Amino acid sequence: MRKALLFIIAFLWVVLESRAQNEGWAICNSGANLYFKIVGSGNPVLVVSDVGNSSSYLKELVQKLSETNRVVFYDPRATGKSRFPYISDSTVNFNKAVADIEALRMVLRIPKWSVMAHGFGAKIACAYASQAGSHLGQLILVNPVSMTTLPNSSDVYFDTHEDYGFSGMLSQEVINRRFEKLQQHLQTIAPDSVARAKAIMGFQAATYVHDTLHEPIAAGFLYEKIQNIDIKSRVSSKFVPNPFDCVTSIRQRGIPVMVVLSRQRFNLSGLVNYWKKALPTASIAVIDRAHHFPWLDNPAVFYAKVNSFLQSFIPETNVIVAQKKVSRPVRRGYQRRKRY
């Protein structure tokens, strides 16, 4: 009886420890206290969210990718569950966002992984790729955008706006009715109120998705950006490098890259040409009937393209993990004091 009890206790301890390593907060040497979660099995893939957003809107993407991959996702510093005690230009900026990715990899002790990044997160991932060394196997950029324009240059690798027209599933008559209804509703809402922001984001959501069933996800995505405007503005403007430098480094290092663009993007042909010129060996995938979230609008085509690319991942072999002292993940409910 005693042996059976000890066995049960030992088994539960192993289960709890396993869960602790798959979800918790990573106390990183970059100064961040990042909430992360790991799901699925297979080759490791890190998913990076758009600037100013936590990982919450990526739920469907993570769930599907985890069917064939070991997916790591996290809330960037000062978003979602990765709370931060002091937000300033020195604690939240582009360089910190880049450093957090490598710091998270070190905490999780993953020798090599692929990185999939969405929106402005693609620019952060490109900067990471330019300095990641052998730890990065592949890079997937989903509708890459940037708030930084390059002076005196028409060849911009990152689009300067998140520009999409209204969903093709909506007639102009429906759009006009929605706009009139919004105007009437705004007259009854106090300025600078949460309700006003949500109403506006709800109207704009139809420009971010092709399938109108996903408008609530797009509205939540946009509203979170408004909530995190201080984080978004700092990360997208403080210490942001020239995108040409990052892309040049990626090209010189020969990192396998896939760029996923939605057919409904404004200036699509220009973006395709720019990426072909920047990275001649990159795989360019254009997803029909899709806006900012191609994995929601056209999942069959999106996952067929992405999974085919991810299958070419070459894992690190004969890796000896250095006995360097790094922070380890902590379980939910045991979050240590944040550092900054």
C-alpha positions as CSV (number, residue, x, y, z in Angstrom):
1,M,0.0,0.0,0.0
2,R,2.8,2.4,0.9
3,K,4.7,1.6,-2.3
4,A,1.5,2.2,-4.3
5,L,1.0,5.6,-2.6
6,L,4.6,6.6,-3.3
7,F,4.2,5.6,-6.9
8,I,1.1,7.8,-7.3
9,I,2.8,10.7,-5.6
10,A,5.8,10.4,-7.9
11,F,3.6,10.1,-10.9
12,L,1.6,13.3,-10.0
13,W,4.9,15.1,-9.4
14,V,6.2,14.2,-12.9
15,V,2.9,15.3,-14.4
16,L,3.0,18.6,-12.6
17,E,6.6,19.2,-13.5
18,S,5.8,18.4,-17.2
19,R,3.0,20.9,-17.2
20,A,5.2,23.5,-15.5
21,Q,7.7,23.2,-18.4
22,N,4.9,23.6,-21.0
23,E,3.1,26.6,-19.5
24,G,4.2,29.4,-17.2
25,W,6.3,32.5,-17.0
26,A,9.8,32.6,-18.4
27,I,12.1,34.9,-16.3
28,C,14.4,36.0,-19.1
29,N,17.8,37.5,-19.0
30,S,16.5,40.2,-21.2
31,G,14.6,41.5,-18.2
32,A,11.1,40.3,-19.2
33,N,8.8,38.0,-17.4
34,L,7.0,36.3,-20.4
35,Y,4.0,34.2,-20.2
36,F,4.4,31.2,-22.6
37,K,2.7,28.0,-23.5
38,I,3.9,25.0,-25.6
39,V,1.4,22.7,-27.3
40,G,1.7,19.8,-29.7
41,S,4.7,17.6,-30.7
42,G,7.2,17.6,-33.5
43,N,9.6,20.3,-34.7
44,P,9.5,23.5,-32.6
45,V,7.8,26.5,-34.1
46,L,7.7,29.9,-32.3
47,V,4.7,32.1,-33.2
48,V,5.1,35.9,-32.8
49,S,2.1,38.1,-32.7
50,D,1.5,41.5,-34.2
51,V,2.8,44.6,-32.4
52,G,0.6,45.7,-29.4
53,N,-1.2,42.4,-29.3
54,S,-1.0,39.4,-27.0
55,S,-1.2,35.8,-28.4
56,S,-4.9,35.5,-27.7
57,Y,-6.0,36.2,-31.3
58,L,-3.7,33.4,-32.6
59,K,-5.7,30.7,-30.9
60,E,-6.9,29.0,-34.0
61,L,-3.5,29.3,-35.7
62,V,-1.7,27.7,-32.8
63,Q,-4.3,24.9,-32.4
64,K,-4.0,23.9,-36.1
65,L,-0.2,24.1,-36.2
66,S,0.1,22.0,-33.1
67,E,-1.3,19.0,-34.9
68,T,2.0,18.5,-36.7
69,N,4.4,20.8,-34.8
70,R,5.6,21.6,-31.3
71,V,4.3,25.2,-31.1
72,V,5.6,27.8,-28.7
73,F,3.6,31.0,-28.3
74,Y,3.9,33.8,-25.8
75,D,2.5,37.2,-24.8
76,P,5.1,39.9,-25.6
77,R,6.2,42.0,-22.7
78,A,3.6,44.3,-21.3
79,T,0.7,42.5,-23.2
80,G,-1.7,39.8,-22.1
81,K,-0.4,37.8,-19.1
82,S,3.1,39.2,-19.5
83,R,2.5,42.1,-17.2
84,F,5.2,44.7,-16.8
85,P,5.6,47.1,-13.8
86,Y,7.2,50.0,-15.5
87,I,6.6,51.1,-19.2
88,S,9.0,53.5,-20.6
89,D,11.1,54.0,-23.8
90,S,14.0,52.1,-22.1
91,T,11.9,49.1,-21.0
92,V,9.6,48.7,-23.9
93,N,11.0,49.1,-27.4
94,F,11.9,47.3,-30.6
95,N,15.3,46.0,-29.4
96,K,13.7,44.6,-26.2
97,A,11.1,42.8,-28.3
98,V,13.8,41.2,-30.4
99,A,16.0,40.3,-27.4
100,D,13.0,38.6,-25.7
101,I,12.8,36.0,-28.5
102,E,16.3,34.7,-28.0
103,A,15.9,35.0,-24.2
104,L,12.8,32.8,-24.3
105,R,14.6,30.2,-26.4
106,M,17.4,30.0,-23.9
107,V,15.0,29.6,-21.0
108,L,13.1,26.8,-22.8
109,R,16.5,25.3,-23.9
110,I,15.4,24.8,-27.5
111,P,18.5,24.4,-29.7
112,K,16.8,25.3,-32.9
113,W,13.4,26.4,-34.0
114,S,11.4,27.9,-36.8
115,V,9.7,31.3,-36.3
116,M,6.4,32.3,-37.7
117,A,5.5,36.0,-37.3
118,H,2.4,38.1,-38.2
119,G,2.0,41.7,-39.2
120,F,4.6,44.0,-37.5
121,G,5.8,40.9,-35.6
122,A,7.4,39.9,-39.0
123,K,9.7,42.9,-38.7
124,I,10.7,41.9,-35.2
125,A,11.3,38.3,-36.4
126,C,13.5,39.5,-39.3
127,A,15.6,41.5,-36.9
128,Y,15.9,38.4,-34.7
129,A,16.8,36.3,-37.7
130,S,19.6,38.6,-38.6
131,Q,21.3,37.8,-35.3
132,A,20.0,34.4,-34.3
133,G,22.9,32.4,-35.7
134,S,22.3,28.6,-36.1
135,H,19.3,28.7,-33.7
136,L,16.9,29.7,-36.4
137,G,15.9,27.1,-38.9
138,Q,13.2,28.8,-40.9
139,L,11.3,32.0,-41.1
140,I,7.7,32.5,-42.1
141,L,6.3,36.1,-42.5
142,V,2.6,36.3,-42.6
143,N,1.3,39.6,-44.1
144,P,4.4,41.5,-43.0
145,V,3.8,45.2,-42.2
146,S,5.7,48.0,-40.7
147,M,5.1,51.5,-39.4
148,T,8.5,52.6,-40.6
149,T,9.0,54.0,-44.1
150,L,12.3,54.3,-45.8
151,P,13.1,57.8,-46.9
152,N,13.8,58.4,-50.6
153,S,13.0,54.8,-51.6
154,S,10.1,53.3,-53.4
155,D,11.3,49.7,-52.8
156,V,9.9,49.1,-49.3
157,Y,9.9,45.4,-48.2
158,F,7.3,46.0,-45.5
159,D,4.0,47.6,-46.4
160,T,3.5,50.9,-44.5
161,H,-0.2,50.4,-43.7
162,E,-2.5,47.5,-42.8
163,D,-4.6,48.3,-45.9
164,Y,-7.4,46.1,-47.0
165,G,-10.8,47.0,-48.5
166,F,-14.0,45.8,-47.0
167,S,-14.8,42.1,-47.2
168,G,-16.1,41.0,-50.6
169,M,-18.9,39.2,-48.8
170,L,-20.4,42.6,-48.0
171,S,-22.3,44.7,-50.6
172,Q,-21.8,48.4,-50.7
173,E,-25.4,48.8,-49.6
174,V,-24.6,46.7,-46.4
175,I,-21.5,48.7,-45.8
176,N,-23.4,52.0,-46.1
177,R,-26.1,50.8,-43.7
178,R,-23.4,49.7,-41.2
179,F,-21.8,53.1,-41.4
180,E,-25.0,55.0,-40.9
181,K,-25.8,52.8,-37.9
182,L,-22.3,53.5,-36.5
183,Q,-22.8,57.2,-36.8
184,Q,-26.1,57.1,-35.0
185,H,-24.6,54.9,-32.3
186,L,-21.6,57.2,-31.7
187,Q,-23.9,60.1,-31.0
188,T,-25.2,58.3,-27.9
189,I,-21.7,57.3,-26.6
190,A,-19.4,59.5,-24.5
191,P,-16.2,60.5,-26.3
192,D,-13.0,58.6,-25.3
193,S,-15.1,55.8,-23.8
194,V,-14.5,52.1,-24.1
195,A,-17.9,51.6,-25.8
196,R,-17.0,54.2,-28.4
197,A,-13.6,52.5,-29.2
198,K,-15.3,49.0,-29.4
199,A,-18.0,50.4,-31.7
200,I,-15.4,51.8,-34.1
201,M,-13.3,48.7,-34.0
202,G,-16.4,46.6,-34.7
203,F,-17.0,48.6,-37.9
204,Q,-13.4,48.4,-39.1
205,A,-13.2,44.7,-38.4
206,A,-14.8,44.0,-41.8
207,T,-11.7,45.3,-43.5
208,Y,-9.5,42.8,-41.7
209,V,-11.3,39.6,-42.7
210,H,-12.8,38.2,-45.8
211,D,-15.0,35.7,-44.0
212,T,-17.4,38.0,-42.0
213,L,-17.9,35.1,-39.4
214,H,-14.5,36.1,-38.1
215,E,-15.3,39.8,-37.5
216,P,-15.5,39.4,-33.7
217,I,-11.9,38.1,-33.7
218,A,-10.7,41.1,-35.8
219,A,-12.6,43.5,-33.6
220,G,-11.0,42.1,-30.5
221,F,-7.6,42.3,-32.2
222,L,-8.1,45.9,-33.1
223,Y,-9.4,46.9,-29.7
224,E,-6.4,45.2,-27.9
225,K,-4.2,47.4,-30.1
226,I,-6.0,50.5,-28.8
227,Q,-5.6,49.3,-25.2
228,N,-1.9,48.7,-25.7
229,I,-1.3,51.9,-27.7
230,D,1.7,52.8,-25.4
231,I,3.3,49.5,-26.1
232,K,2.5,49.5,-29.8
233,S,3.9,53.0,-30.3
234,R,7.1,52.3,-28.5
235,V,7.9,49.0,-30.1
236,S,7.1,50.3,-33.6
237,S,9.1,53.5,-33.3
238,K,11.9,53.2,-30.7
239,F,15.3,51.8,-32.0
240,V,13.7,50.2,-35.1
241,P,16.6,49.3,-37.5
242,N,16.5,49.9,-41.2
243,P,14.6,46.9,-42.7
244,F,17.1,46.7,-45.6
245,D,19.8,45.8,-43.1
246,C,17.8,43.0,-41.6
247,V,16.7,41.6,-45.0
248,T,20.3,41.8,-46.4
249,S,21.6,39.8,-43.4
250,I,18.9,37.1,-43.9
251,R,19.8,36.9,-47.6
252,Q,23.5,36.6,-46.9
253,R,23.0,33.9,-44.3
254,G,20.8,31.9,-46.6
255,I,17.9,31.4,-44.1
256,P,14.9,29.7,-45.7
257,V,12.1,32.2,-45.8
258,M,8.4,32.0,-46.7
259,V,6.4,35.2,-47.2
260,V,2.6,34.8,-47.0
261,L,0.5,37.5,-48.5
262,S,-3.2,37.8,-48.9
263,R,-4.7,38.4,-52.3
264,Q,-6.8,41.3,-51.0
265,R,-3.7,43.3,-49.9
266,F,-3.4,46.7,-51.5
267,N,-0.4,46.9,-53.8
268,L,0.0,43.2,-53.8
269,S,2.0,43.0,-57.0
270,G,4.4,45.6,-55.7
271,L,4.9,43.7,-52.4
272,V,5.5,40.5,-54.3
273,N,8.1,42.1,-56.5
274,Y,9.8,43.8,-53.6
275,W,10.2,40.5,-51.7
276,K,11.4,38.6,-54.8
277,K,14.0,41.3,-55.3
278,A,15.0,41.3,-51.6
279,L,15.1,37.5,-51.1
280,P,15.3,35.8,-54.5
281,T,15.2,32.3,-53.0
282,A,12.2,33.0,-50.7
283,S,9.0,31.2,-51.2
284,I,6.1,33.6,-51.9
285,A,2.6,32.3,-51.1
286,V,-0.4,34.4,-52.1
287,I,-3.6,33.3,-50.4
288,D,-6.9,33.9,-52.2
289,R,-10.0,35.2,-50.5
290,A,-8.0,36.4,-47.5
291,H,-7.3,39.6,-45.6
292,H,-5.1,40.2,-42.5
293,F,-5.7,36.7,-41.0
294,P,-5.3,34.2,-43.9
295,W,-5.4,31.2,-41.5
296,L,-9.0,32.2,-40.7
297,D,-10.2,33.2,-44.1
298,N,-8.8,30.4,-46.2
299,P,-7.4,27.8,-43.8
300,A,-7.1,24.9,-46.3
301,V,-4.8,26.8,-48.7
302,F,-2.9,28.6,-45.9
303,Y,-2.0,25.4,-43.9
304,A,-1.2,23.4,-47.1
305,K,1.4,26.1,-48.0
306,V,2.8,26.6,-44.5
307,N,3.0,22.9,-43.5
308,S,4.7,22.0,-46.7
309,F,7.4,24.6,-45.9
310,L,7.8,23.6,-42.3
311,Q,8.4,20.0,-43.3
312,S,11.8,21.0,-44.7
313,F,13.0,21.9,-41.2
314,I,16.4,20.4,-40.4
315,P,16.7,19.8,-36.7
316,E,20.0,20.4,-34.8
317,T,21.9,17.2,-34.3
318,N,24.5,16.2,-31.6
319,V,23.6,19.3,-29.6
320,I,25.2,19.7,-26.2
321,V,23.2,22.1,-24.1
322,A,25.7,24.3,-22.2
323,Q,25.4,24.3,-18.5
324,K,25.0,28.0,-18.5
325,K,22.8,29.3,-15.7
326,V,19.6,30.6,-17.1
327,S,16.2,31.2,-15.6
328,R,13.7,28.3,-15.8
329,P,10.0,28.5,-16.4
330,V,7.8,28.8,-13.3
331,R,4.3,27.3,-13.0
332,R,1.0,29.1,-13.1
333,G,0.4,30.5,-9.7
334,Y,4.1,30.7,-8.9
335,Q,5.0,33.7,-10.9
336,R,8.1,35.4,-9.5
337,R,8.7,39.1,-9.2
338,K,9.2,40.8,-12.5
339,R,12.4,42.4,-13.4
340,Y,13.0,45.4,-15.6
